[in-house]
Amino acid sequence: MLHCPECGETVRGRTDKKFCSAYCRTSFHNKKNSDSINYMRNVNNLLRKNRRILLKHNPGGKTKIRKSQLLKNGFNFNYFTNQYVTMKGKTYRFCYEQGYLDLENGYLALVQRNDYVE
């Protein structure tokens, strides 16, 4: 006799059935995946926040700004979706289609990549 791995009740029905109900099946898998789901949710929230901050300071698609202005708004430079290295060796970091390039003297060039998704 098979017992439900979530609640311990006897499982009735098909021979390959593992859980006594859809509720137990969902609850079991939610508990199993909660750590990785919470981590991914937190990272995605940071990426979306970074994108919103870049978009707020770069409504025209290209501008120059002090790095400290982004930091004041809570920008986290450790999180970005991808980077692009130019032929001259300059590295742009992007949060989705919004990007930035480190310049001299604490400035950043903000850019928007319009051909990001094709």
Buried (B, 14 or more C-beta within 10 A) or exposed (E): EEEBBBEEEEBEEEEEEBBBEEEBBEBBEEEEEEEEEEEEEEEEEBBEBBBBBBBEBBEEEEEEBBBEBBEEBEBBEEBBBEEEEEEEEEEBBBBBBBBBBBBEEEBBBBBBBEEEEE
